[in-house]
Amino acid sequence: MMKRTAVLTALTLTGATLAATADRILKFESKIFQGDLRNGPWTFTGKPGAPVKANVSTLGITAQKAVLSAPSGTPITSAEGKRNATFDGSVVVTRGRLTAKGGSLTYSEADGQGVLKNNPSAVFVPDKTDGGDPVNISAQAMSLDVDNNISTSTGGVKLVNGNQTGASDKLVFDETKELGAFTGNVRMNRAAKGSQKELVITGTEARILTKGKLMYVRGGVKLVQGDVTTTGNAMYYDDKKNVAYVIGNAVSVDAKNKTTVKAPASGALEQRTDLARVRTLPGGFKIPEDQFRVTGEK
């Protein structure tokens, strides 16, 4: 019985691997190219108004030029699943509500990763029924995974979503959950609106649900709004309700009024960002961490 189970497990894993490999195969719309027919590389060249077009899984790609190659010593005609491609010139990648652009793109069928470089940027538009704000992302490099709806941006990352802006060294954006996870030199900003002053938040890691305008920051959290500075171990912020909850050694200092508010050991601080008011919550506050997990994250 155990042997049969092991065989079935192996077959299942093999099937899953083959399916993943099939989904990573790059397909070009045009069959016209230059190069060695058997060994490659194959060069596809577009014309004005008629770029090179390709697709892989749910990704659509256009560019002025593309070169498809196989590993050294392997004929390109028998290298499906192992080939690499480079796209150059006005590269555009689309997937669902995401449109990413850059000067160049490299793609590997082996790992299903497409990496945009040369001033890459992306726009994720809200669902037509939401009436929300688009998500604009810029970075030095942007990697799109064809196995899931997740992109990873690195180097001088900036995300703008309405009046919220996030900056960091790295951003993982989950298109399915409309969730952004920031790490490295994290700085979040909510622009001033009406009578509310600008809100600046820093921490080790930040996560935002762009559709719901919710934010979770943890690790040496510091929230600054005008003369009020609030610190703690973690923070949950609801922009629609104009309220932030800070937990873990939470302390708030008003420099102008020279007042300090401290949360009890098991309590929390509630900060109304529209009223510039901070109060203690002796019963504490539980941050709904699960909703801020990237798809597949444990």
Phi and psi in degrees as a GROMACS rama.xvg file:
@    title "Ramachandran Plot"
@    xaxis  label "Phi"
@    yaxis  label "Psi"
@TYPE xy
-64.1076  -38.9052  MET-2
-65.1699  -40.8356  LYS-3
-65.2444  -41.1426  ARG-4
-61.9124  -42.2368  THR-5
-63.2642  -40.1966  ALA-6
-65.0874  -44.7389  VAL-7
-62.3968  -40.0624  LEU-8
-63.0571  -43.8662  THR-9
-62.6624  -41.7547  ALA-10
-65.2513  -39.6748  LEU-11
-62.0748  -46.0106  THR-12
-64.4728  -39.9426  LEU-13
-63.1713  -42.9487  THR-14
-62.1118  -41.2894  GLY-15
-65.1146  -39.439  ALA-16
-65.2056  -42.8242  THR-17
-64.3273  -39.2549  LEU-18
-64.5925  -43.1076  ALA-19
-63.3123  -41.0474  ALA-20
-64.0735  -42.5623  THR-21
-61.3192  -38.6188  ALA-22
-69.9414  -15.3282  ASP-23
-95.7455  -1.58486  ARG-24
-71.623  126.629  ILE-25
-84.8549  132.159  LEU-26
-124.963  130.197  LYS-27
-98.8742  141.882  PHE-28
-69.4794  -39.1167  GLU-29
-90.5747  143.557  SER-30
-101.653  7.50271  LYS-31
-98.7856  121.896  ILE-32
-152.705  170.778  PHE-33
-115.515  145.003  GLN-34
136.165  176.372  GLY-35
-68.6627  119.19  ASP-36
-59.792  -38.5582  LEU-37
-87.2549  -45.1539  ARG-38
-101.059  -21.2016  ASN-39
76.9125  -171.073  GLY-40
-70.4061  160.998  PRO-41
-106.369  129.692  TRP-42
-111.096  122.299  THR-43
-106.02  130.15  PHE-44
-125.059  129.523  THR-45
-87.7369  177.127  GLY-46
-126.697  162.774  LYS-47
-53.848  123.41  PRO-48
81.8865  -4.28492  GLY-49
-138.429  76.9993  ALA-50
-71.8907  166.176  PRO-51
-66.8236  135.303  VAL-52
-122.831  136.271  LYS-53
-146.617  163.343  ALA-54
-146.854  152.18  ASN-55
-147.684  121.131  VAL-56
53.5772  -123.364  SER-57
-94.0783  4.7931  THR-58
-92.3137  134.992  LEU-59
-110.571  138.216  GLY-60
-131.626  134.403  ILE-61
-130.28  148.663  THR-62
-164.391  169.12  ALA-63
-77.4261  -28.2828  GLN-64
-152.228  148.122  LYS-65
-144.666  142.35  ALA-66
-126.284  122.622  VAL-67
-107.38  128.291  LEU-68
-134.972  161.96  SER-69
-114.254  161.893  ALA-70
-57.6295  149.119  PRO-71
-54.9534  131.307  SER-72
87.0787  -2.45548  GLY-73
-113.428  125.024  THR-74
-60.1105  136.056  PRO-75
-64.9049  -25.1044  ILE-76
-69.575  -17.8231  THR-77
-122.941  23.6225  SER-78
-109.934  15.7731  ALA-79
-54.6466  133.105  GLU-80
94.8079  -10.5614  GLY-81
-124.484  -2.37078  LYS-82
-77.5968  159.365  ARG-83
-124.249  151.398  ASN-84
-137.971  144.651  ALA-85
-122.581  132.767  THR-86
-116.01  136.286  PHE-87
-134.608  146.49  ASP-88
85.9027  105.56  GLY-89
49.1178  52.9383  SER-90
-73.7719  133.082  VAL-91
-129.513  128.305  VAL-92
-120.249  129.527  VAL-93
-123.241  145.677  THR-94
-157.272  109.246  ARG-95
57.9733  -121.121  GLY-96
-91.7261  6.6518  ARG-97
-102.592  133.554  LEU-98
-129.129  119.809  THR-99
-117.622  144.824  ALA-100
-133.781  154.663  LYS-101
-173.131  173.422  GLY-102
-79.0418  -27.3852  GLY-103
-151.718  156.971  SER-104
-142.266  131.643  LEU-105
-112.722  137.389  THR-106
-132.147  137.661  TYR-107
-119.384  123.154  SER-108
-69.8151  -23.9817  GLU-109
-65.1613  -41.1712  ALA-110
-115.288  -3.43171  ASP-111
70.0606  26.4729  GLY-112
-109.027  130.776  GLN-113
-114.922  123.899  GLY-114
-113.197  117.732  VAL-115
-89.9117  136.314  LEU-116
-137.91  -178.231  LYS-117
63.7618  73.7347  ASN-118
60.0238  52.5792  ASN-119
-72.0851  148.607  PRO-120
-150.155  159.878  SER-121
-146.199  149.865  ALA-122
-128.718  126.496  VAL-123
-112.445  113.591  PHE-124
-89.0021  145.856  VAL-125
-70.5334  159.946  PRO-126
-61.1811  143.417  ASP-127
-58.1335  -26.2863  LYS-128
-85.438  -10.4938  THR-129
-81.8022  -39.6175  ASP-130
67.8675  25.1036  GLY-131
-89.9377  -168.418  GLY-132
-97.0691  144.672  ASP-133
-68.5214  154.783  PRO-134
-104.252  119.473  VAL-135
-109.774  127.43  ASN-136
-125.106  136.82  ILE-137
-135.905  150.755  SER-138
-167.565  -179.191  ALA-139
-83.7402  -30.6611  GLN-140
-146.715  147.057  ALA-141
-139.395  119.159  MET-142
-107.3  128.566  SER-143
-111.473  129.283  LEU-144
-96.8958  123.236  ASP-145
-78.9339  -12.5076  VAL-146
-80.7938  -13.429  ASP-147
-154.679  177.798  ASN-148
-96.4575  53.7955  ASN-149
-127.672  136.224  ILE-150
-121.151  150.043  SER-151
-125.284  118.954  THR-152
-108.473  140.701  SER-153
-136.678  151.767  THR-154
81.4758  105.191  GLY-155
54.2957  45.5808  GLY-156
-72.6008  139.447  VAL-157
-140.048  130.483  LYS-158
-122.894  130.794  LEU-159
-122.48  126.216  VAL-160
-137.911  93.2601  ASN-161
64.7705  -125.349  GLY-162
-90.5775  8.01187  ASN-163
-106.161  136.717  GLN-164
-132.051  135.404  THR-165
-123.934  138.998  GLY-166
-132.69  142.152  ALA-167
-168.757  178.775  SER-168
-81.3283  -28.0984  ASP-169
-144.963  141.94  LYS-170
-137.098  127.748  LEU-171
-106.481  120.181  VAL-172
-113.662  120.365  PHE-173
-96.5215  106.032  ASP-174
-67.2997  -32.8458  GLU-175
-65.6281  -44.5327  THR-176
-94.5646  -5.0913  LYS-177
54.1425  52.3011  GLU-178
-126.252  133.197  LEU-179
-115.033  132.943  GLY-180
-118.099  115.369  ALA-181
-104.041  137.711  PHE-182
-141.978  150.193  THR-183
82.926  109.705  GLY-184
50.2128  51.4966  ASN-185
-75.7119  131.759  VAL-186
-144.466  117.369  ARG-187
-110  145.5  MET-188
-139.071  134.117  ASN-189
-116.965  116.231  ARG-190
-61.9403  153.882  ALA-191
-61.8674  142.704  ALA-192
-146.715  129.506  LYS-193
59.1157  -126.703  GLY-194
-86.9697  -4.68236  SER-195
-81.8586  133.66  GLN-196
-81.652  161.96  LYS-197
-55.9121  143.435  GLU-198
-116.604  122.026  LEU-199
-118.898  126.547  VAL-200
-127.47  131.955  ILE-201
-126.59  156.69  THR-202
-178.864  -179.831  GLY-203
-73.022  -38.4483  THR-204
-146.272  142.827  GLU-205
-134.802  146.859  ALA-206
-135.11  138.255  ARG-207
-131.836  140.519  ILE-208
-100.971  103.655  LEU-209
-66.4854  -32.6638  THR-210
-68.6745  -43.9422  LYS-211
-90.6562  -4.09557  GLY-212
57.615  44.2915  LYS-213
-112.099  146.146  LEU-214
-137.029  141.531  MET-215
-130.955  120.049  TYR-216
-124.002  138.253  VAL-217
-141.166  158.48  ARG-218
86.5357  97.206  GLY-219
55.2662  49.5357  GLY-220
-70.2552  136.657  VAL-221
-137.608  121.685  LYS-222
-116.509  121.044  LEU-223
-120.61  125.351  VAL-224
-140.035  104.408  GLN-225
62.9596  -124.701  GLY-226
-86.826  -3.90113  ASP-227
-99.2556  126.338  VAL-228
-123.398  122.368  THR-229
-119.38  133.18  THR-230
-126.499  158.749  THR-231
177.299  -171.968  GLY-232
-87.3889  -28.8998  ASN-233
-155.183  156.827  ALA-234
-144.671  142.564  MET-235
-121.016  128.906  TYR-236
-129.198  129.836  TYR-237
-111.123  103.898  ASP-238
-68.6897  -32.2762  ASP-239
-68.686  -31.7101  LYS-240
-98.3478  -2.4694  LYS-241
56.5252  45.9293  ASN-242
-141.461  139.864  VAL-243
-124.121  141.454  ALA-244
-118.076  125.014  TYR-245
-116.006  130.282  VAL-246
-126.612  161.131  ILE-247
78.5912  95.8658  GLY-248
53.4831  42.0701  ASN-249
-75.5701  128.52  ALA-250
-140.356  137.291  VAL-251
-126.332  130.697  SER-252
-122.611  127.749  VAL-253
-101.541  105.122  ASP-254
-66.0952  -32.5104  ALA-255
-73.101  -47.0599  LYS-256
-89.1404  -5.45711  ASN-257
55.3363  48.3852  LYS-258
-121.24  151.285  THR-259
-131.102  133.605  THR-260
-119.914  125.716  VAL-261
-118.404  138.733  LYS-262
-82.9069  145.413  ALA-263
-62.9466  163.978  PRO-264
-49.0928  -43.0696  ALA-265
-104.479  11.7552  SER-266
-101.439  -163.657  GLY-267
-149.832  170.012  ALA-268
-112.653  138.088  LEU-269
-109.854  124.079  GLU-270
-118.087  117.723  GLN-271
-86.3463  109.923  ARG-272
-74.7928  -16.5244  THR-273
-87.8651  -20.2364  ASP-274
-113.442  -3.84781  LEU-275
54.3813  45.7452  ALA-276
-126.716  135.969  ARG-277
-124.742  135.16  VAL-278
-140.494  160.175  ARG-279
-88.443  148.779  THR-280
-121.618  93.5198  LEU-281
-55.0457  -31.3337  PRO-282
-80.1828  -4.7274  GLY-283
80.3598  -173.714  GLY-284
-148.733  132.599  PHE-285
-99.2064  116.281  LYS-286
-74.9123  128.213  ILE-287
-75.955  74.4528  PRO-288
-61.4668  -34.5191  GLU-289
-58.2338  -35.4504  ASP-290
-72.2214  -11.1455  GLN-291
-100.524  12.6656  PHE-292
-86.3202  135.218  ARG-293
-67.9777  147.273  VAL-294
-51.8805  125.69  THR-295
90.2074  -8.90072  GLY-296
-81.4909  138.03  GLU-297
